[in-house]
Amino acid sequence: MKIVRRIGASPRERGSLSGDSCPDIFELSDGNFAVIGTEATAALDPLLPADAARADHERIVVITRDTLIRARADIPIG
């Protein structure tokens, strides 16, 4: 598995010059996506809707609204 490309604007393009806020989204060679975000599993796990689940090896991460909105144009359809 390899990172194929960034989805959306880089953290620097979104104004993160210090490295303090660097959420990012990447497309992987197997077609999946990797996300860099703030780890929030402990805070959000108990708040998941009844029809949502998280496996023990999965974590909940938070990315900024700006990160996802600026990635929208790069997200492949289909």
Protein Blocks (a to p, Z undefined) as FASTA:
>chain_A
ZZfbdedjdfklnopanopaccdcdddfkopacdddddfklmmmmmpcfkbccdfkbccd
dddfklmmmmmmmpcgZZ
